[in-house]
């Protein structure tokens, strides 16, 4: 999740009353519609395919502990008529004395049930029984997989220095490795040296995986030498956001309560990259629990401006990729966590369609919104990564197998490209945004002006906040949310606490609004093949994350203060190929992706 924090101070709250006592008392009014009781994690059992729960260690949250480490379970009969009167105000409701008298016994019984359910811990990766599917019943999708076609990088001479190698695109690195002009071992050592040199400056690495990287690189070289070339990622070093499980290597979620968490298996996306022959060199920083750029060890920096945070939450992935510390990286997005740091750091981020990439073994923040995608230096690189990591997995009920058709050389003639004129006329739009629009208009595409209906789109944030509070319920109940470094009004600890007071009916109504918004986007994509605009235009970030539509965000230029700018293209469900092809054309004409940040150790 994206954030631009203004304050890095750790603001603590008073603890006159323990949080468990407070929440256990007040939230039990949810049966009356006054306060939400979050049970969205109570789904059908996933058996042995559930993402492994955190290991049992002394620094893991203990559910049910108060500030003194003692458990407190207030009796349901402590809920009185006065409790209902006060709690009803949260939902802007008023019940008569007779109505409250009828409600009270049922609410007390429900309260006892909530405490019983909390005693049964639910794994972070356990999906709710109803799973989100962005596909509407009438939609039809291409079922035929065509060969993925790469561009021809030409005969550019092999670089004389390591820096030029480090900043090369995967398209070129792959050709050099395939033709054995470059070994995976040499490339891995180049990146490990840069990680040690610049990683501490950017604060973008949580764990350097040297031993694993050297072993994988050596294996890649041996396989390629024997003629067993696996494809364009074979031997390419990468960084993975530190919410993907890696066997016997810490996966910390960037958060103090989990900093000693060591899983015993790899996440599905890590397994797929292993199969593609990629080399894991680093677990990259992330804002704690996937929000912002502040983690337990510091704040990740923008390589183009070290005084500025990298934004988040795929903070280290974007910063490290832009700074040439690895060939590519893997990030996640729930609400801007790929788009925002890619914009800030001048990287290219592809947020795939919801369900395109299986999330098994990845930290769950919001089961119906989380997406996994690549962060690279070029658009085509993102397409190559997506082709390697896409597909279903038994551990993720939302993941599907649908074709990803991409041809880097395909013509765009006749494509219908949508845009909203007001986006480019607003004060937030830049001359670079308008230049991008003009470049598109000059191509052989058909431009289609669009309008979006007026909806209370902001109410969709309810879904994210409530699901996130449910995913990390144990932190709130045990008071271990106090251990998170970032403690401001907009930070997770406060958001989690507030979400306990969302009326359950409001959550359902937000889901129904979401379905309406899915219909709106479906209608727009009957008119166009893609939509273009400034990266944070209108409500598109919130809308498309909730509808599951893919987007690609890429560097479009630089402001006068040398800060990168970005442009974004949104696509139809499971049609990342079209937006990548259009973005490649813009990338060529803009010709700014090669500009490097000036870092000094």
KOLLO-692082 format. One record per residue: residue in one letter; z, x, y of N, C-alpha, C in turn. Coordinates in steps of 0.1 Angstrom, whole numbers, plus 5000, padded with zeros to 4 digits. Last residue first. Layout:
% residues N
AZXYZXYZXY...
% end
This chain:
% residues 601
X497152935061498452945054499453025062X495352695079495752835078497052845071X492452485079493852515075494152655074X490352275093490752415095492152445091X488452065072489552085080489852235081X484852065073486052095066487252105076X481951865069482851925079484251945072X480351725051480651865049481651925058X479951465061480951485051481251625048X478051405080479351465085480251495074X475551265080475651405077476951465083X474351015085475451055093475651205092X472351005065471950995079473051045088X473951025041472851115044472551125059X475550795044476150925043475151035046X473750585042474450615054475050755055X472950625015471950635026472650655039X475450585002474750715001473750725012X475950315008476750415014476150555013X474050194991473950175005474750285012X475150274966473750314969473550304984X477650154966477550294966476150344970X476949884966477649944978477650094978X475749864941474949834953475649894965X477749934922476550014923475749994936X479749744922479949864930478749954931X479949474914478649534918478949654927X482249324907481649414896480249464900X481749104933482549134922481649214911X479949254961480249144952481049194940X481449484985480449434976480949314968X481749635017482349555007481249494998X482049945033481049845028481749775016X483150105063483450045049482349945046X483850415078483050295078483250235064X486050625098485450575086484650445088X486850935114486650795114485950755101X489051215119487951145112487950995115X489851375150490251285139489151215133X489051505173488751565160489351495148X489351365196490451455192490251515178X487151205196487151315205488251415202X486451135161486851105174486851225183X483751175139485051225144485251165158X482350995110482251085122483651125126X482650855087481450825095481350915107X483650875053483650935067482450905074X484050555037483550695038483650745052X484850325013485250365026484850515027X483850044995483850184996483950225010X485249774975484849834987484649984986X485249464955485249614957484849654971X487449184954486149244957486249394960X489849044950489449134940488049204943X491048884968489948824960489448914949X492949054979493448934972492348864963X491349244990492349284980492849164972X489949085008489249144996490149194986X491949015027491148915020490648975007X492949255037493849155031493049055022X490649365048491449445039492349345031X489649165065488849195053489749275043X490249035088491249035078490649085065X488549255111489049115108490249125098X488249585099487649475106488349335101X488849845091489949745092489549625100X486349975091487149975079488249865079X483549795104484649885106485649865095X481149685078481949675091482849785092X479049485056479449615063480249585075X478549345024479049325038479449455044X475849265001476949355006477349315020X474149064996474449154985475649244989X474548715007474348855009474648934997X474948455000474048485011473648625012X476848444981475648374978474548404989X478948564993478148644985477048574978X480248355006479548455014478648535006X481248214984480248154992479448255001X483248384976482148354967480948294974X484948374997484148504995483048474985X485848114994485248155007484348285004X487048124969485948034971485148074984X489248294976488248334966486948254967X490548124993489948234999488948294989X491547934974490647894984489848014990X493248104960492148054953491047994963X495148154980494348264975493148214967X496347914981495547954993494648074988X497747924957496647824959495747854971X499448134963498548154952497348044953X500948004983500248124986499148154976X502247814967501247764977500347884982X503947974952502847894945501747854956X505548064973504748164965503648084958X506747834982505847904991504948004983X508347764960507147684963506247754972X510347954963509447964951508147884954X510948104995510947984986509947994975X512248414998510948344998511048224989X514448574995514548455002513248385005X513748804983514548724975514848584982X512448945002511648864993512448774984X514249105015513848985022513048895012X514449314997515649224999515149095006X511949434999512449374986513549274988X511949515025510949415021511449345008X513949715025514149595033513249475028X512649895007513949845004514249715012X509949945019510149865007511649815005X509949905055509949985043510249895031X510149785080508949755072508849835059X512749875089512449735087511249705078X513450175069513150105081512849955079X513850415052514750295053514550235067X512750645029512350565041513050435041X513950735006514050815018513750725031X516050554984514750574989514850635003X518650484978518250624976516850654981X518950214981519450304992519050444991X518150114958517150114968517650194980X520350094942519650224942518450224952X521649854940521849924952521150064952X521049694918521949804916522249884928X519249514928520449464922521449574920X517149674937517849594947519249554941X516249794914516649874925517449794935X515449584897516649664894517149744905X513049484908514349404909515549494907X510449574911511549664912512849594915X508949354906508649474898509849574899X509949174925510149144911509949274902X508849294948510349274947510749244932X506149264942506749394943508249394942X505848984943505649054930506249194931X506548944970507348884959507148954946X504549084984505949114986506849064975X502148974975502449114973503949134974X502448704983502148734969502548884966X502648715011503748665003503648704988X500148775021501048885019502348845011X498948535027498648595014499648715011X499348465053500348415043500048475029X497148565067498348645067499348595056X495248365067495148475057496448555056X494948075073496148155075496248265065X491448065085492448045074493748115078X488447995097489748015101490747975090X485648145080486448035084487848075088X483448395092484448365082485348245088X479948435094481148395100482148365089X477248675096478148595089479348545098X473748775097475048755104475948655097X472048985078472448845078473748835085X469149195075470549175081470849025082X467549335048467549215057469049195062X466349685048467149575044467049455053X465249935053464449825048465149705042X466950045084466450065070465649935065X467949975108466650045108466150065093X470449875102469349775107467949845106X471850105096471550005085470449915089X472050215122471350285111470950195099X473550025135472150045139471350115128X475950055122475249925121473849945124X476650315130476450285116475650155114X476950265158475950355153475550335138X479250115157478050045161476850135158X481050305148480850185140479550125144X480850485170480450535157480250415148X482050345190480650365191480050415178X484350115174483950235181482450245182X486449825177485249885172484850015180X488549725192488849815181487649885175X487349535208487849665214488149765204X484349395193485849395196486149535202X481849395184482049375198483449385202X481949415157481349525164481449515179X482949165150483649285145483249405154X481048985158482248995166483049125162X479048985137478849045150480049075159X479549075105480148975115479949035129X477049105080477949165090478449055099X475249165050475949085059476849165068X472149235037473349305042474049215052X470049215011470549135022471949185025X467249415001468749385000469149315013X464749505006464949365003466349325001X465249834995464249735001464549594996X466550034984467349924990466449814996X465850204954465450154967466350044971X467750454937467150314937466950274952X469050684931467650694937467050554940X471350644918471450714931470150714938X472250364902471050454903471050514917X474350184882474250274894473050364893X476249944868474849984870474650054883X478549874847478449944860477150004861X479249574828478349694831478649744845X482649524817481349474823480549584828X485549454803484349544801483149474806X488649434821487449374814486449484812X492149384826491049474825489849414817X494349224823493449194834492149274833X495949314803495349184801494349154812X496349624792496149554805495349434803X496549744768497749734775497549664788X493949764757494849664751496149644760X491449794782492449864774493449754769X488149824796489349754793490249844785X486650014823486749954810488049894807X486150334840486150194839486350144825X486050614842487350554840487350404838X483350694845484150754835485450674832X482350554867481750534854482550594842X484050654887484150514882483550494869X482850914890484250894885484450754879X480350854900480450924887481850904881X481050724924480350654914480450714900X482150944938482950824934482350744923X479951104941481051154933481951034928X478450954959477950964946479051014936X480050994983479950864977479450874962X482251284984481051214986480951084979X484851354979484251404991482951334994X487051094967486251214965485751264979X489050894947488950944960488151084959X488750604925488550754928488550774943X491250364916489950404920489950554924X492850064905492750214903491350254908X494949814919493649854914493650014914X497049524920496949664918495549704913X497349244920496649304931496249454929X498949134901497749064904496949124915X501249304901500349294889499049224892X502249544921501849404922500849374911X503049774909503649734921503449584923X503449964880503049844886503749814898X502250284872503350204878502750074883X500250304842500350324857501550234862X499950224816500550354819500650394834X497050044823498050074813498650214816X495049954839496150014845497250044836X491449984837492749944831493850024837X489149874862489849994855491149954850X488449614869487449714865487949834857X490449464880490149444865489149544860X488849424911490149404903489749384888X486349674918486749534916488049524908X487549984933486749894924487149754924X487350164961488250064955487449964946X486750484968486050364962487150284956X486750694996487550614986486750494981X486451005009485650885005486350814994X488251135038487751145024486951015021X489651165062488251195061487651205047X492251085064492051225060490551265059X492150815072492950915080492551055077X490450705052490150695066490850805074X492050755030490650805030490150805045X494350605036494450755036493050815036X493150335035493750395047493850545047X491850285010491150275023491850355034X493950314992492850404991492050405004X495850125001496350254997495250354993X495349865009494949965018495350105013X497149724989496749675002496449785011X496749854965497249714965496949644978X495150114948495250034960495849894957X495350464939495450324936495550244949X493450754929494450684936494550544932X492451074918492650934915493750874923X490051314931491451264927491351114924X488151614928488351474931489751434928X488551894928487151834929487251694933X491052024950490551984937489251914939X491352094976492352154967492052114952X489952035000489352114989490252174980X490951845017491251985020490652085009X490351605006489651645019489851795022X492051614984490651604982489851654995X494551614997494151724988492651724986X494551365010494751485017494251605009X494251174988493251184999493351315007X496451244972495151234966494051254977X498651214989498351344984496951344978X498450924993498551015004498051154999X498150654986497450754979497350884988X499050465003500050544996499450654988X498950625036499250615022498750485016X498850895060498750755056498950745041X499451155065498151135059497850985057X500851215097500951185083499551145078X500251485120500151345117500251325102X500151745125501251675131501251525128X497851835113499051855106500251785112X494951715110495951715121497251715114X493351735088492651745101493651745113X495151675067494651815069493851835082X498051505072496551485074496051625076X500751535049500051555062498551535061X503551365035502251425033501451425047X506851435039505851345043504451425042X509351485013508851505026507851395030X510251424988510251564992509751585006X510051154983511351204982511351354987X507651055009508151054995509451134995X505550885030506850945029507350935015X503350735034503150875030504450955030X503050395020503150495031502950635026X503950304989503950255002504050375012X504550354961503250314966503250244979X507150454958506850324952505550264958X506750654985507650604975507350464971X503450774988504650714995505450644984X502751054968502450914971503650864979X501151364957502251284964501751144966X499751434924499751434939500751334945X499751664900500151524903500451514918X496951874892498151844900498451694899X494951924874495552044880496852004888X493251834846494251784855495051904861X489851824841490951914841492051864851X487651624820488151664833489451744831X486451524797486551674798487051714812X486551264791485351304799485351454801X488951244779487751224771486551274778X490551274802490651374792489351364783X489851034814489451154820489551274811X491150864796489650854798489150974805X493850934799493150954786491650954788X494150844826494350994822493651024809X493950574822492950644831493050794828X496250514806494850494801493850574809X498650784807498150654811496650644806X500150964779499250954791498850814794X503650984770502250954767501450954780X506251004777505851084765504351054761X507451074811506950994800506451074789X510251144829509151214822508651124810X511951134859511251044849510151124842X513251234881513351304868512751224856X512751054901512251184903512351274890X513450794905512650824894512150964893X514950764929515550714916514750754904X513050884949514250954944514850894931X509550854943510850794947512050864941X507050904934507350944947508750904952X506750844907506450734917506850774931X506951054889508051024897507950894906X506551204861505751094868506851024876X506451524845507151424854506151324860X505051554813504951594827505551494836X504851444789505751554790505651624804X501851284797502751324786503551444789X501851094825501351214819502351264809X501250794842502050864832501250974827X500750774876500050774863500850854853X501850824900502350704894501550674880X500951034916502051054907502650924903X497351074913498551014921499751004911X495951364903496251234899497451184907X493151584908494551554910494751404908X490951794888491251684896492751664898X488252004878489651984881489851864890X485751974854486051954868487551924870X484951984827485452104833485752094848X482951714830483351814820483651944828X481751524845483151554848483751664839X479151474835479351534848480851564852X479451564799478951484811479451544824X480051724777480451584777479951494789X478351944757478651904771478851754771X478352144735479052014734479351964749X477452404733476452294734477052154734X479352604733478852564720477852454720X479952604760479252724755478652694741X481352374762480052384769479252494763X483652444747482752324743481452344749X484752654762484352674748483352564743X485252524786484252634786483852654772X487152334778485952294784484852404783X489352504771488652414761487252374765X489952614795489552704784488752624774X490752384808489652454813489052544802X493052314794491952214794490652294798X494652534799494352504785493152414785X494952514827494352634821493852604806X496252264829494952284835494252404828X498752304816497852204811496452224816X499752494833499552524819498552434813X499852364859499052494856498752514842X500252134876500152124861499352254856X502652074900501452154897501352164882X503851784914503951874903502551944901X503351694941504651684935504851774923X501551774969501651794955503151774951X501451774997500551684990500651684975X502151915020503151845012502451735004X500552085034500151945034501251855028X501852325027501652295041501352145043X501852324999503152315006502952275021X498952344994499752234990501052214997X497852595001497852485011498652355007X498452764980498352814994498552705004X498452624957499652704960499652744974X495752524959496952434958498252504961X494252754958494252674970495452574970X494752834931495152924942495252844956X493752614918495152644916495652734928X490952634925491752524930493252554928X490352874912490052864926490952754932X490952814885491752914892491552914907X488952624881490352584880491252684887X486652784882486852674892488352634892X487052954860487053004874487252904884X487052754839488252844842488252904856X484552654840485652564844486952654847X482152864855482952824844484052734849X478852854867480252844870481052804858X476452854854476552944866478052954870X476152674834476952794832476852894842X474952434837474052544835474752684834X477352284840476452254829475452364826X478352394864479052414851478152384839X476352314882476652464880477452484867X476452044879475252114876475552254873X479051994889478751954875477452034871X478952074915479852144906479452114892X477151874925476752014925477652094915X478751644922477351644917476851794916X481051704935481051704920479651714915X480451924963480551794956480551804941X482452204974481252144969481452004963X484752334981484352214989483052154984X484852554964485952454964485552324971X482552704971482652634957483652524958X483252784995482152704994482052634981X485452944988485652834996484552734995X484453164973485253054967485352934975X480953254980482453264982483153144976X478353224975478853354974480353364975X476952944956477653004967478253144964X473652924944475052924941475852994952X471152744964471752874958473152854955X469752444956470552514965471252634958X467652284944467852424940468652504950X468851954938467952054943468252194938X470351744928470951824940469951934945X469251434922468951574919469451654930X471651174913470651234922470351374917X472050994882472551084892471351134901X472250684868471350784872471850864884X473250524839473750564852472950694856X471250284822471750424823472150454837X472649954822471550044824472150194824X474049694804474349824810473049914810X474049364809473249474804473549604811X475149144821475749184809475049304803X475849034853474949114845475649164833X477548714855477448864858476448924849X478248414872477548484861477348624865X480648154881479948284883479348344870X482047924877480547914878479848044879X484848004877484147954865482647954865X485348324893485348174893484548124882X487048614889485848544885486148394885X489548744891488748704904487548624901X492348654876491048684873490148644885X495748714869494748694879493348734874X497648554843497048674849495948644858X500648404835499348374841498848504847X502748584826501948514816500648464822X502948914842503248764841502348694831X503049224823502349124832502948984831X504949494822504849364816504249274826X505549744834504149714831503949574825X508349754836507549754848506149704845X510149544812509349674815508549654828X513149384819511749364817510949494821X516349334804515449414813513949394809X518449094804517349134795516249204804X520049024824520649114814519549164804X518548834837518648974843519249074833X519048604822517748664822517848814827X521648544830521348584816520048654814X521348494856522148604853521848644838X519848254854519248374861520048504857X521648084841520448124834519848254841X523448034862523848104849522748154841X521747904879522348034883522848114871X521247664866520147754868520747894871X523847544869523247584855522147684856X523847524896524847604890524347644876X521747344900521647474906522647564899X522847114887521647184882521447324887X525047054904525247084890524047164884X523747004930524647114927524847154913X522146774934521546904931522447014925X523846564940523046554928522546694924X524846664964525746644953525046634940X522546674980523146804976524146784964X522246394984521246474977521746604972X524546334998524346274985523246354977X524046475021525246515013525046454999X520546555024521746485027522846525018X518946865034519246755024520446685028X516347025050517646965052517846855042X514547335054514747205048516147155051X513647595059513447495069513547355063X514447785041513147715038512847605048X516847855052515747965050514447895048X518447635051517847675064516747775062X519547635026518447545028517747575041X521847795028520647845022519347765024X523647615040523247735047521947785041X523947405021523647375035523047505042X524647544998523347474998522947445013X527247635005526147735001524747675003X528547395008528347485019527247585017X528847324981527947244990527647325003X528747634963529347514968528347434976X529147864938528147794946528647664950X531147924920531347974934530247914943X530247844896531047744903531447794917X529048074885528147974891528947864899X530848374893530748254885529848154892X529248694898529948574903529748454895X529548964883528748854880529448724885X529349304888529949184893529049064890X530049634876529249514876530049394881X530549924895531149824886530249694887X529850114914529450134900529950034890X530450044939531450124932531050154918X528449874946528550004953529550094946X527549744913527749734927527949874934X525049704888526149784894526349764908X522849574877524149504877525349584882X521149844862521149704867522549644866X520850154872521650074863521749934868X518050374875518850264880519550184869X518550714862517750584863518650474868X519850944859519550914873518650784873X520350994832521450954841521050904855X517850814814518450934819519550894829X515450704794516850674797517550804801X512250674810513150724800514550704804X510650354818511150484822512250534811X508550204793509550194803510050334806X505050224788506350274784507350264796X503149924790503450054795504850094793X502649754759503249754772503449904777X501849764733500849804743501449804757X503649654715503649804717502649854727X504249354733504349434721504349584724X504149174754502949254752503049354740X505148834756505448974752504149054749X504348644784504348664770504548814766X506748704812505448664806505548674791X508448734837508748674824507448614818X508048824862507848914852508048854838X508648624880507248644877506948744866X510948514890510848534875509448564871X512848494916511648564912511748584897X513548224934514048294923512848364916X513748174969512948204957513748264946X515447904983515348044982514648074969X515147624984515547694996515347844995X514547464962513447504971513847584983X516647434946516547334956515347354965X516447654931516147524924515947414934X517547844947516047834946515647704940X520147914951519747784956518247764955X520648164942520748064932520347924938X520748354962519448324956519548204946X523448384970522548314978521248274971X524848524948525348404954524248324961X523348754943523648664932524148524937X523248874968522048814963522348714951X526048954971525348874981524148794975X526549104948527348984951526648894961X524649294952524549214940525349084942X525449424975524249344975524149254963X528849384986527849444978526649354976X529649385020529549305008528549364999X529449595037530749535036530849445024X527549805043527749755030529149695028X524949845068526349835064526449775050X522150075061522649945065524149935061X520450355076521250295065521850165070X517450495082518450405088519150335076X516150795085516650715074517750625080X513150855104514650855102515050765091X510550845111510850905098512350915095X508550595125509950665125510250715111X506250475121506450545134507750625134X503950465094505250465099505450535112X501550285085501550395095502950405101X500550215052501450195063501250315072X499250055022499050135034500250105044X500050084988500050005000500050095012
% end
